Every structure is written in structure tokens, then in C-alpha cells.
Amino acid sequence: MIARLRVAFVASVLVAQTLLLWPLQALAMRRGWPLQRKLPHLWHVVACHVAGVKVTVVGKPASGRPLLLVSNHQSWSDIMVLGRVMPLSFIAKAEVSSWPAFGLLAKLQRTVFVEREARGRTGRHASQIAERLSEGDAMVLFAEGTTSDGNEVLPFRTALFGAAQMALRDSTSGSVLVQPVAVAYTHASGLPLGRYHRPVAAWPGDVELAPHLLGFLKEGAIDATVVFGEPLTFTGASDRKAVARSAEETVRRLLAGALAGRP
């Protein structure tokens, strides 16, 4: 009963704040106001608070721009957790745009939608991301291309790292920062999440979304750790695949440390 009341409370608060902020965010996006970056951040701050998600940040995001954040991906909640830390936008698969509720929220977050399997459109997608990077937006790339079980990092796909290469054209510093980031879910209701209980927070692709969402919210208290690694400097002489491999190795190391309690 208490768990159901909690879910109802969280849902009502998130719906209310979405309805409140939606018109203002739509106007800010249309007019190009700086507020369009701040409102989604506010939404995630409130969302994490009412959902009982405690976010611990280790390290700090780079202050320079252009900035491409490269993160592991294990759940829909990664969006909420990372969005809680700083104003940013995401790169997501195209089908997310049509998801009920999540699609609307992604659009209001100014997400760039990409068709990951359409190799012929990779250049166009990278160009869109590069444009946003050049405009000063911190963009998050979930380079695995899918969600994991939260215990490990899957191999990174390198194609969209080309966005950093394209953003060099408009970079006044002659470089783009690529910063590895690890998101780790460590505790639920105060108890450590071991390897076999990580799916309480992680959402692998073969699990139905609705039951997982309800189960997550019923927990009432989830601890997440976000670890920022040292930024990699992408220049005209950089190799896209080499940068991707370096970022993957760093994220894997950061995740392992966070899960072991040694971020």
C-alpha cells in the first residue's frame, strides 16, 4: 500500500511540474533563450528528489566547450541522474521520440535523435550533434548503443565520435573536449546492490519498461554515483577510434571503482 502511494505521489509531482514547465520550455526553445538549458536541469533535480534518488558526484564536469560527455548506459534513470548534475542534452535512438511520455520529455530536453542502424545517415547525425556542441551545449553520448545490466561496460560504438571531429570546424580553441563519465547504482533502501540485484536499477533491453519503472519507484531510495574522468582533448590530429577506445577503457575503470566503493 505504501509503495503504491509512493508511486502515485511521484507520478503526480512529475506530471504537475511537466505541465507547469512545458509551455515555458517550448517558448524558450522557440526563442533560443538560455533558459532552455536550465529548465530541464530543474526538472531532473525535482524528479530525483521526489523519486528518492540520491546522486553523489565524484570529480567534476569540464568547464570548457565544446564538450561531449561519453557515458555508460544501463537504464532510463541515467537520464534523470545525469540531468540532475548539470544542464545538458542527450543523444538518443530515434524510436525514443515516439515513446509515450518519455518521447515528450526527451524533446523538451532538446535531445538529438539518431538512427543508429542507418549507417548512411551517420554523417548527418554527427553533423547535427556537432552543431549543438558548437553552440555550447554539453551533449551526452551513450556510446554502448544499448543498455547493460549495470555491472559492466559494453563495447563502445565509434561512429558518433565523429561529431567531435566535425565540431572542430567551429571551435575557437581548435579542440573539442571528450569527457568519460560513469554512472553506477550502488544501493537500494540503504542496502548495497550486488551483481545479482543491480537490475533493480538497471534496465537491460529485454525487460519490459512499465514493470521496471514501477519496481524502481517502489524502492523509494536509490543511491547513484556519477564519476567524471579526465577530459580527452580531441584535435585535428586525433584518431576517432583511438579516442573512443580510450574513453571506453576509462569509463570501464570508473564504473568498476564506483561499484567497489572506490570511485
C-alpha positions as CSV (number, residue, x, y, z in Angstrom):
1,M,0.0,0.0,0.0
2,I,2.8,2.4,1.0
3,A,4.7,1.6,-2.2
4,R,1.6,2.3,-4.3
5,L,1.1,5.6,-2.6
6,R,4.7,6.5,-3.2
7,V,4.4,5.7,-6.9
8,A,1.2,7.8,-7.1
9,F,2.9,10.7,-5.3
10,V,5.9,10.6,-7.6
11,A,3.8,10.4,-10.7
12,S,1.6,13.3,-9.7
13,V,4.5,15.6,-8.9
14,L,6.3,14.8,-12.2
15,V,3.1,15.3,-14.2
16,A,2.4,18.6,-12.4
17,Q,5.9,20.0,-12.9
18,T,5.9,18.9,-16.6
19,L,2.6,20.6,-17.3
20,L,4.0,23.7,-15.5
21,L,7.3,23.9,-17.3
22,W,6.2,22.6,-20.7
23,P,4.9,25.9,-22.1
24,L,7.8,27.9,-20.8
25,Q,10.4,25.4,-22.2
26,A,8.6,25.3,-25.5
27,L,8.8,29.1,-25.7
28,A,12.4,29.2,-24.6
29,M,13.3,26.7,-27.3
30,R,11.5,28.6,-30.0
31,R,13.1,31.9,-29.0
32,G,16.6,30.4,-28.3
33,W,16.7,31.7,-24.7
34,P,19.4,30.3,-22.4
35,L,16.6,29.2,-20.1
36,Q,16.1,26.3,-22.4
37,R,19.1,24.7,-20.9
38,K,18.2,25.4,-17.3
39,L,14.6,24.2,-17.1
40,P,15.3,20.5,-17.9
41,H,18.0,20.6,-15.2
42,L,15.4,21.9,-12.7
43,W,13.0,19.1,-13.8
44,H,15.6,16.5,-13.1
45,V,16.6,18.0,-9.7
46,V,12.9,17.8,-8.6
47,A,12.5,14.3,-10.2
48,C,15.4,12.8,-8.3
49,H,14.3,14.3,-5.1
50,V,10.7,13.0,-5.2
51,A,11.8,9.7,-6.6
52,G,14.3,9.2,-3.7
53,V,17.3,9.0,-6.0
54,K,20.4,10.3,-4.2
55,V,23.2,11.3,-6.6
56,T,26.8,11.5,-5.4
57,V,29.2,13.2,-7.8
58,V,32.9,12.4,-7.9
59,G,35.2,14.6,-9.9
60,K,33.7,17.4,-11.9
61,P,32.5,18.1,-15.4
62,A,34.8,20.1,-17.7
63,S,34.1,23.8,-17.8
64,G,35.4,24.2,-21.4
65,R,33.4,23.9,-24.5
66,P,32.7,22.2,-26.9
67,L,32.1,19.3,-24.6
68,L,31.0,15.8,-25.4
69,L,30.2,13.6,-22.4
70,V,30.6,9.9,-23.1
71,S,28.8,7.7,-20.6
72,N,27.9,4.1,-19.9
73,H,24.1,3.3,-20.2
74,Q,22.0,1.0,-18.1
75,S,18.6,2.5,-17.6
76,W,16.1,5.2,-18.4
77,S,17.1,6.6,-15.0
78,D,20.5,7.5,-16.3
79,I,18.8,10.5,-18.0
80,M,17.4,11.7,-14.7
81,V,20.7,11.1,-12.8
82,L,22.9,12.9,-15.3
83,G,20.4,15.6,-15.9
84,R,20.4,16.2,-12.1
85,V,24.1,17.0,-12.2
86,M,24.3,19.8,-14.8
87,P,22.4,21.4,-17.7
88,L,23.0,19.1,-20.7
89,S,21.2,17.4,-23.6
90,F,21.3,13.8,-24.8
91,I,21.8,11.8,-28.0
92,A,19.1,9.0,-28.2
93,K,17.9,6.4,-30.6
94,A,15.2,7.6,-32.9
95,E,12.4,5.4,-31.5
96,V,12.6,7.2,-28.2
97,S,10.9,10.2,-29.8
98,S,7.7,8.2,-30.2
99,W,7.6,6.7,-26.7
100,P,4.6,7.8,-24.6
101,A,5.7,10.5,-22.0
102,F,9.4,9.7,-22.4
103,G,9.3,11.0,-26.0
104,L,7.8,14.3,-25.0
105,L,10.3,14.7,-22.1
106,A,13.2,13.9,-24.5
107,K,12.1,16.5,-27.0
108,L,11.8,19.1,-24.2
109,Q,15.3,18.2,-23.1
110,R,16.4,19.1,-26.7
111,T,17.6,15.6,-27.4
112,V,19.2,14.8,-30.8
113,F,17.6,11.6,-32.1
114,V,19.7,9.3,-34.3
115,E,19.0,6.2,-36.3
116,R,21.9,4.0,-35.1
117,E,21.4,1.2,-37.6
118,A,21.2,3.6,-40.6
119,R,24.8,3.8,-41.4
120,G,24.2,6.0,-44.4
121,R,22.9,8.7,-42.1
122,T,25.7,8.7,-39.6
123,G,27.3,11.7,-41.1
124,R,24.1,13.7,-40.9
125,H,23.6,12.8,-37.3
126,A,27.2,13.6,-36.4
127,S,26.7,17.0,-38.1
128,Q,23.6,17.7,-36.0
129,I,25.5,16.8,-32.8
130,A,28.5,18.9,-33.9
131,E,26.2,21.9,-34.4
132,R,24.9,21.6,-30.9
133,L,28.4,21.2,-29.5
134,S,29.5,24.3,-31.3
135,E,26.5,26.2,-29.8
136,G,27.8,25.5,-26.4
137,D,25.6,22.6,-25.4
138,A,27.1,19.8,-23.3
139,M,25.9,16.6,-25.1
140,V,25.8,13.1,-23.6
141,L,26.6,10.2,-25.9
142,F,25.7,6.7,-24.6
143,A,28.4,5.1,-26.7
144,E,27.4,1.5,-26.0
145,G,24.3,2.0,-28.2
146,T,22.1,-0.1,-25.8
147,T,21.6,-0.7,-22.1
148,S,23.7,-3.0,-20.0
149,D,23.0,-4.9,-16.8
150,G,24.8,-2.2,-14.8
151,N,27.7,-4.5,-13.8
152,E,29.9,-3.9,-16.9
153,V,30.5,-1.6,-19.8
154,L,29.7,-2.9,-23.3
155,P,32.0,-2.1,-26.3
156,F,31.6,1.5,-27.5
157,R,30.4,2.2,-31.0
158,T,32.7,4.7,-32.6
159,A,30.6,6.3,-35.4
160,L,29.1,9.2,-33.5
161,F,32.5,10.2,-32.1
162,G,32.8,11.8,-35.5
163,A,30.7,14.6,-34.1
164,A,33.7,15.8,-32.1
165,Q,35.7,15.8,-35.3
166,M,33.1,17.9,-37.1
167,A,32.7,20.3,-34.2
168,L,36.4,21.2,-34.7
169,R,35.4,23.4,-37.6
170,D,33.6,25.9,-35.3
171,S,35.8,25.5,-32.3
172,T,37.7,28.7,-31.5
173,S,40.2,26.7,-29.4
174,G,41.0,24.2,-32.2
175,S,39.9,21.3,-30.0
176,V,36.9,19.6,-28.5
177,L,36.7,18.0,-25.0
178,V,35.6,14.4,-24.8
179,Q,34.9,13.6,-21.1
180,P,34.4,10.0,-19.9
181,V,31.6,9.6,-17.3
182,A,30.5,6.5,-15.4
183,V,27.0,6.1,-13.8
184,A,26.8,3.5,-11.1
185,Y,23.8,2.4,-9.0
186,T,25.2,1.3,-5.6
187,H,22.5,1.0,-3.0
188,A,18.7,0.5,-2.7
189,S,16.9,1.3,0.5
190,G,20.3,1.6,2.2
191,L,21.5,-1.9,1.2
192,P,24.3,-2.5,-1.2
193,L,23.3,-3.7,-4.7
194,G,25.4,-6.7,-5.6
195,R,25.8,-8.1,-9.0
196,Y,22.6,-10.0,-9.0
197,H,20.4,-7.2,-7.6
198,R,21.7,-4.5,-9.9
199,P,18.7,-5.0,-12.2
200,V,16.6,-3.2,-9.6
201,A,18.1,-0.1,-11.1
202,A,19.5,-1.3,-14.5
203,W,17.1,-1.8,-17.3
204,P,18.5,-4.2,-20.0
205,G,16.7,-4.1,-23.3
206,D,14.8,-7.4,-22.9
207,V,13.0,-6.2,-19.8
208,E,9.5,-4.6,-20.0
209,L,9.7,-0.9,-19.2
210,A,6.5,-0.4,-17.2
211,P,7.2,-3.2,-14.5
212,H,10.8,-2.0,-14.2
213,L,9.7,1.6,-13.8
214,L,7.2,0.7,-11.1
215,G,9.7,-1.5,-9.3
216,F,12.3,1.3,-9.3
217,L,9.9,3.9,-7.9
218,K,8.6,1.4,-5.2
219,E,12.1,1.1,-3.8
220,G,11.9,4.7,-2.6
221,A,15.6,5.1,-2.1
222,I,18.2,4.5,-4.8
223,D,21.9,5.7,-4.5
224,A,23.7,6.6,-7.7
225,T,27.2,7.7,-8.2
226,V,28.4,9.8,-11.1
227,V,32.1,9.8,-11.7
228,F,33.7,12.2,-14.1
229,G,37.0,11.2,-15.6
230,E,39.7,13.5,-17.0
231,P,38.7,15.1,-20.3
232,L,40.3,13.9,-23.5
233,T,41.3,16.6,-25.9
234,F,40.2,15.9,-29.5
235,T,42.1,17.9,-32.1
236,G,42.6,17.7,-35.8
237,A,45.3,15.2,-35.4
238,S,43.2,12.8,-33.2
239,D,42.0,9.4,-34.3
240,R,38.3,9.0,-33.7
241,K,38.6,5.2,-32.9
242,A,41.5,5.7,-30.6
243,V,39.7,8.4,-28.6
244,A,36.6,6.1,-28.4
245,R,38.8,3.2,-27.1
246,S,40.5,5.4,-24.6
247,A,37.1,6.7,-23.4
248,E,35.7,3.2,-23.1
249,E,38.7,2.0,-21.0
250,T,38.3,5.0,-18.7
251,V,34.5,4.5,-18.2
252,R,35.0,0.8,-17.5
253,R,37.6,1.6,-14.9
254,L,35.5,4.4,-13.3
255,L,32.4,2.1,-13.2
256,A,34.4,-0.7,-11.6
257,G,35.8,1.6,-8.9
258,A,32.3,3.1,-8.1
259,L,30.7,-0.3,-7.8
260,A,33.5,-1.4,-5.5
261,G,33.1,1.7,-3.3
262,R,36.4,3.1,-4.5
263,P,35.4,5.8,-7.1
